[in-house]
């Protein structure tokens, strides 16, 4: 039997050209895998850029293709299984045909066996390494894929495509410095290798080296200007660099090449929202959904935009799309809890598990729905939450039991249903005019007395709490947190005030080592949980803070709170352009950083307000 080259025609007349590629993701910022955020950039895979008719071929064509694979495999498999005598060249070609056909018939394990046999027979057969590496990477066997590419490079150390493919595997393993080195080595061998430049940009972006990522993407575009995914990545990077007009131009360039990619419309909508072009942003989200109605991230993002505009009736149901995207904490909750998720059914006489899956501040803000649920006749409400919240919520009248997530998970099958507090307004159809009153929190009198003794030695005058940094894991922390305690220095110049630091986590080191010219009593390091914080806040006249959980606590306790908001990526709940909040109408005042403005300017406005406020 005569054998043909693997990139030519098989005896069945089937083209078996098998081009090696890196197989890496081709777009997007990798969003946090916890709480959904409205500025999470969409990602897509290379196969998603194929036309719909290519992704979903007609069944008759699929049958014909499978028949050709099966026919070609039937011709070579008996010879390989019987160890028939053939030349090395014929054996190599037969093994490659068998591997490609097996893969075409979705028999990955058999394809792997054939390619490994081929490598044993002819260790310098480059296509076998690349094909096997792509297969293993697609199966998420990343260590095995790495081993194959390193074996290939031991034979061909200057092989640019092999270096690029190794970099793609190392990128997926989150070994970014090694991935960068592999991509740079590939470019040293082939300077016009657009895919390696593109992949280098992705590695640099993932390492938050955005300016260098931009340079790599622009180099790739000089070589392949019509590559839509490079324009997408460039747009994402420019958005991170806060060069929003240029980011919009990059996304428009991508759309000029391919208008039907929903991720581009989604990511452009984020940029348009930040630019304040809200109607265009909404339209762009809706175009993304027109191209892919089950694009759950776009539904969530559109919901966030509408909520920020006060259009709650449409926004809340869309916001529930956070439960539909695999890999997110909300989707995981729905999968592991052993009782139905509440979707507005009657609760009279039922047991309800309230499950925290969002931030600490979210639970305080939406805790206002606990008495609303209780009023619907719930027989028993159990609140599963993080440790810092438990002692405080144990004192809330409408909560019958507070426990850890682990304990609640084990007992979840005993409840009639479960819900997240942030889902409740969707099913109660909350509007701006029907937001329930804030949750009534009562500080523990014993803790209040304990902290009062600590505060007794302070000078006479008004007590002002400060929190200048939020959770460092928050996706927007770099913008919403004030860079250092020293930035608040203008506040110290207002006479008659005593400042207390409630800072926890990042920023505590600054507070503990505050210079002598900063009149600050640091208490944050001694706070065990929110019960302690509530006992202190109850004895303050004002809390000045960034967007963090302390603001929700102070406002819920009825204490005056001034919140400083960044210009970029303000959370939907604080709406647009307002200095007040419908969630805390009597206690919260918002100081918004203007676009292009430093925190220094915003803090000067806070200082001016401090000088004139009537306590």
PyMOL commands that set and color helices and strands:
alter all, ss='L'
color gray80, all
select helices_A, chain A and resi 46-49+52-55+59-81+88-104+108-121+126-138+142-155+160-172+176-189+194-206+210-223+228-240+244-257+262-274+278-291+296-308+312-323+329-336+360-366+368-375+387-393+405-414+421-428+432-434+445-455+477-480+485-493+508-512+524-526+530-537+549-556+572-574+599-612
alter helices_A, ss='H'
color red, helices_A
select strands_A, chain A and resi 340-341+351-355+380-384+401-403+417-419+462-467+497-501+520-522+542-546+561-565+588-592
alter strands_A, ss='S'
color yellow, strands_A
deselect
rebuild
show_as cartoon
